[in-house]
Amino acid sequence: MLKIFQRLWQVNWAEQWQYRANLLMYLLYWLVSPIIYLAVWTSIANSKGSVNGFTANDFITYYMTLLIVDQITSNIVIHTFAYKIQDGTLSTELIRPIHPMLTNALVNNIAFKMLTIMGLIPIWIILAFLFKPNFASVTWQGILLAIPAMILGFFIGFLLSAAITSVAFWTTRVYSIHEFYYAIILLFSGQFVPLTLMPKLVQNIAQYLPFQLFMYYPIQVILGKLSTAQIIQGYIAAGVWLVISIIFFRWVWRNGVKQFSAVGA
């Protein structure tokens, strides 16, 4: 199995390098919203002194960290897999002795992620030069604790997106469904604004959903905002949601493949 993943990595890494311009445009598109949030909230905090206790530097460090965490935990499986179901090209992958979603699509996402992170680094350095964040609260211990959290966040997000992408077995409107799913992530993950600034109802709901594990939780760990008990609680929640995500994806995939007719193949 290790050799299979190694070969898939070589193929997908080479493929991603063939579309460097497209990847750059995708990266810039991905960065637009967080950078806008960064500029807007920083301006508001500078004009008012703070926003519910958040200073301008708090917003800067939050969104600068979010740019990195978002790149690590996000995925593009809806864009790289749904069309295979809809045009029938998935049929060629189903006859291979590997899982199409959990091998090739997964490695493709990781290869894409590695390349976009390389493109993010110079942009992040420029933003750091412009906004001059003070990361005094960030420690190596916090960063090391956040790495497994980000990995868990990525796999939970990937499996949930993969399950929603698999809805394409039943409907051609899967992209619209995924856009609605992404809107929910935007609200409950802390991407739009730190969850502590959201209404109490949203904060309470977010505690029971997996979306804060994608961004808000790893960011807070990195910035040293959580106690040991809160970090442990977050990891327990991540473990529970990973199991739920696996079960949910396997159920959708197993039933979806039964519906697959390879129309257009």
RAGI-V703052 format. One line per field, one symbol per residue. ss: DSSP state (H for helix, E for strand, C for the rest). psi: psi as a letter, one per 20 degrees, with the letter a starting at -180 (. if undefined). burial: 1 if it has 24 or more other C-alpha atoms within 12 Angstrom, else 0. Layout:
ss=???
psi=???
burial=???
This chain:
ss=CHHHHHHHHHHHHHHHHCCHHHHHHHHHHHHHHHHHHHHHHHHHHHHHCCECCECHHHHHHHHHHHHHHHHHHCCCHHHHHHHHHHHCCHHHHHCCCCCHHHHHHHHHHHHHHHHHHHHHHHHHHHHHHHHCCCCCCCCHHHHHHHHHHHHHHHHHHHHHHHHHHHHHHCCCCHHHHHHHHHHHHHHHCCCCCCHHHCCHHHHHHHCCCCHHHCCHHHHHHHCCCCCHHHHHHHHHHHHHHHHHHHHHHHHHHHHHHHHCCCCCC
psi=hhhghgghggghghghiilggghghgggghigghhggggghggghhhigroliorghggghghhhhhggghgirrkhhhihhhhghjiihhhhhiqkqphgjfghghggggggghhhhhhghgggghhhgimqolhiprhggghhhghghgggghggggghhghhiiihhqikhhgghhgghhgghgiijggqphiirqhggggghhjqihiihggghghggjkiqrghhgghhhghggghgggggggghgggghghhipjlpi.
burial=0000000110011001000000110010011001101110110000000010010111111111111111111111111111111100010001000011111111111111111110110001001000101010010001101111111111111111111111111000011001001100111111111111000001000110111111111111111110000010011011001100110110011000100100000
